[in-house]
Amino acid sequence: MTMRQRISGPGIPEHVNPFPACVKIGNMIFSAAIGGDDPETHELPEDEEGQIENVFATMRNMLARAGASPANVAKVSVHVNDRSIRPKVNPHWVAMFPDENDCPVRHMAPTDLPPGRHIQLEFIAVL
């Protein structure tokens, strides 16, 4: 029996590389880099806002498919092509984690993202 359970399905874009977008091991859930691709059409919007909406939608889809919710998220790493995107990310963060006393830790860092990408995130959740 395999230790890792691949988390995949509708609303979860798959990677072009040979690894899963998300796995569950025991009571832990780990994502790979979640890009701003539309979770349904898999198309990448050109605008920052569209990509930000998509990364949070994909994270919700992964969590739900793994039997979790945003309440289970312990840590989120956010990679952006420019720090100026932070004010656009924060409203989506607050919508997903509305209680400032009950939200995961977050690290946001500028990263050399692939062309056309404004944001990627990774998360760790505990069931």
Backbone hydrogen bonds in HBPLUS format (Angstrom, degrees):
<---DONOR---> <-ACCEPTOR-->    atom                        ^
c    i                          cat <-CA-CA->   ^        H-A-AA   ^      H-
h    n   atom  resd res      DA  || num        DHA   H-A  angle D-A-AA Bond
n    s   type  num  typ     dist DA aas  dist angle  dist       angle   num
A0005-GLN N   A0024-LYS O   2.88 MM  19  5.07 156.8  1.93 147.3 154.6     1
A0024-LYS N   A0005-GLN O   2.87 MM  19  5.07 150.4  1.96 140.0 149.9     2
A0007-ILE N   A0022-CYS O   2.88 MM  15  5.14 173.2  1.88 141.5 139.1     3
A0012-ILE N   A0009-GLY O   3.13 MM   3  5.74 141.6  2.29 145.5 144.0     4
A0019-PHE N   A0017-ASN O   2.84 MM   2  5.81 140.0  2.00 105.2  94.8     5
A0032-ALA N   A0021-ALA O   2.81 MM  11  5.13 165.3  1.83 142.4 139.8     6
A0023-VAL N   A0030-PHE O   2.92 MM   7  5.48 160.3  1.96 157.3 163.7     7
A0030-PHE N   A0023-VAL O   2.89 MM   7  5.48 164.9  1.91 161.2 166.3     8
A0025-ILE N   A0028-MET O   2.85 MM   3  5.28 155.0  1.92 148.2 156.6     9
A0028-MET N   A0025-ILE O   2.95 MM   3  5.28 163.3  1.97 129.8 134.4    10
A0127-LEU N   A0027-ASN O   2.68 MM 100  4.91 168.3  1.69 150.2 154.4    11
A0029-ILE N   A0125-ALA O   2.86 MM  96  4.96 156.8  1.91 143.3 144.3    12
A0125-ALA N   A0029-ILE O   2.88 MM  96  4.96 158.5  1.93 142.2 147.8    13
A0031-SER N   A0123-PHE O   3.08 MM  92  5.50 157.9  2.13 160.5 159.7    14
A0034-ILE N   A0121-LEU O   2.70 MM  87  5.16 162.9  1.73 150.5 156.7    15
A0121-LEU N   A0034-ILE O   3.01 MM  87  5.16 147.3  2.12 131.3 141.0    16
A0038-ASP N   A0043-GLU O   2.75 MM   5  5.34 167.8  1.76 147.4 150.3    17
A0042-HIS N   A0038-ASP O   2.76 MM   4  4.69 142.3  1.90 133.1 141.7    18
A0051-GLN N   A0047-ASP O   3.29 MM   4  6.56 159.2  2.34 146.5 152.0    19
A0052-ILE N   A0048-GLU O   2.86 MM   4  6.12 155.7  1.92 157.5 165.3    20
A0053-GLU N   A0049-GLU O   2.96 MM   4  6.19 168.6  1.98 154.8 157.3    21
A0054-ASN N   A0050-GLY O   3.08 MM   4  6.24 155.8  2.14 141.9 148.6    22
A0055-VAL N   A0051-GLN O   2.99 MM   4  6.28 153.9  2.06 150.9 156.1    23
A0056-PHE N   A0052-ILE O   3.33 MM   4  6.57 165.1  2.35 154.6 157.5    24
A0057-ALA N   A0053-GLU O   3.01 MM   4  6.21 153.1  2.08 146.8 155.2    25
A0058-THR N   A0054-ASN O   2.85 MM   4  5.99 163.3  1.88 152.6 156.7    26
A0059-MET N   A0055-VAL O   3.00 MM   4  6.15 155.1  2.06 140.1 147.2    27
A0060-ARG N   A0056-PHE O   3.02 MM   4  6.24 160.6  2.06 145.9 150.5    28
A0061-ASN N   A0057-ALA O   2.97 MM   4  6.24 157.3  2.02 148.0 154.4    29
A0062-MET N   A0058-THR O   2.90 MM   4  6.16 159.5  1.94 154.4 159.3    30
A0063-LEU N   A0059-MET O   2.97 MM   4  6.18 167.9  1.99 155.3 158.4    31
A0064-ALA N   A0060-ARG O   2.92 MM   4  6.12 169.1  1.94 154.5 157.4    32
A0065-ARG N   A0061-ASN O   2.96 MM   4  6.09 162.2  2.00 148.4 153.5    33
A0066-ALA N   A0062-MET O   3.02 MM   4  6.21 137.0  2.21 143.5 155.0    34
A0066-ALA N   A0063-LEU O   3.08 MM   3  5.12 129.5  2.34  96.8 110.6    35
A0068-ALA N   A0063-LEU O   2.73 MM   5  4.77 163.0  1.76 145.7 142.4    36
A0067-GLY N   A0064-ALA O   3.02 MM   3  5.06 159.7  2.06 105.0 111.1    37
A0072-ASN N   A0069-SER O   2.93 MM   3  5.63 162.9  1.96 123.9 129.0    38
A0073-VAL N   A0070-PRO O   3.14 MM   3  5.43 162.8  2.17 111.6 116.9    39
A0126-VAL N   A0072-ASN O   2.83 MM  54  5.31 157.9  1.88 149.5 148.7    40
A0074-ALA N   A0124-ILE O   2.80 MM  50  5.76 162.3  1.83 148.1 154.3    41
A0105-VAL N   A0074-ALA O   3.15 MM  31  6.46 153.8  2.22 149.6 141.6    42
A0075-LYS N   A0124-ILE O   3.27 MM  49  5.32 162.3  2.30 144.2 146.7    43
A0124-ILE N   A0075-LYS O   2.96 MM  49  5.32 148.4  2.06 150.5 154.5    44
A0076-VAL N   A0105-VAL O   3.01 MM  29  6.38 146.5  2.12 145.5 155.9    45
A0107-HIS N   A0076-VAL O   2.99 MM  31  6.52 150.5  2.08 154.7 163.1    46
A0077-SER N   A0122-GLU O   2.84 MM  45  5.21 161.2  1.87 149.6 156.1    47
A0122-GLU N   A0077-SER O   2.89 MM  45  5.21 148.2  1.99 145.8 155.7    48
A0078-VAL N   A0107-HIS O   2.66 MM  29  5.97 171.6  1.67 164.3 167.4    49
A0109-ALA N   A0078-VAL O   2.91 MM  31  6.43 153.6  1.98 162.2 170.2    50
A0079-HIS N   A0120-GLN O   2.72 MM  41  5.13 175.7  1.72 163.9 164.7    51
A0120-GLN N   A0079-HIS O   2.85 MM  41  5.13 144.4  1.97 149.8 156.0    52
A0080-VAL N   A0109-ALA O   3.04 MM  29  6.21 161.7  2.07 143.8 148.8    53
A0111-THR N   A0080-VAL O   2.72 MM  31  5.65 152.3  1.79 151.9 157.1    54
A0081-ASN N   A0118-HIS O   3.13 MM  37  5.26 152.2  2.21 132.9 133.3    55
A0085-ILE N   A0082-ASP O   3.15 MM   3  6.06 167.3  2.17 127.8 129.4    56
A0086-ARG N   A0083-ARG O   3.09 MM   3  5.85 170.8  2.10 125.2 127.7    57
A0088-LYS N   A0085-ILE O   2.84 MM   3  5.42 140.6  2.00 119.6 131.6    58
A0089-VAL N   A0085-ILE O   3.17 MM   4  6.48 137.2  2.36 145.5 157.0    59
A0089-VAL N   A0086-ARG O   2.96 MM   3  5.06 130.6  2.21 103.1 117.0    60
A0090-ASN N   A0086-ARG O   3.06 MM   4  6.24 162.7  2.09 168.6 171.3    61
A0092-HIS N   A0089-VAL O   3.00 MM   3  5.53 124.4  2.32 116.8 130.4    62
A0093-TRP N   A0089-VAL O   3.03 MM   4  6.28 152.3  2.11 151.4 159.7    63
A0094-VAL N   A0090-ASN O   2.91 MM   4  6.16 165.2  1.93 160.6 162.8    64
A0095-ALA N   A0091-PRO O   2.99 MM   4  6.13 149.6  2.08 138.6 147.1    65
A0096-MET N   A0092-HIS O   3.05 MM   4  6.23 147.2  2.16 140.4 148.3    66
A0096-MET N   A0093-TRP O   3.12 MM   3  5.22 121.2  2.48  96.4 110.7    67
A0097-PHE N   A0093-TRP O   2.75 MM   4  5.90 153.2  1.82 153.9 162.9    68
A0102-ASP N   A0099-ASP O   2.88 MM   3  5.19 163.2  1.91 115.5 120.8    69
A0113-LEU N   A0111-THR O   2.96 MM   2  5.62 116.3  2.38 111.8  94.7    70
A0117-ARG N   A0114-PRO O   3.08 MM   3  5.75 159.5  2.13 144.9 147.0    71
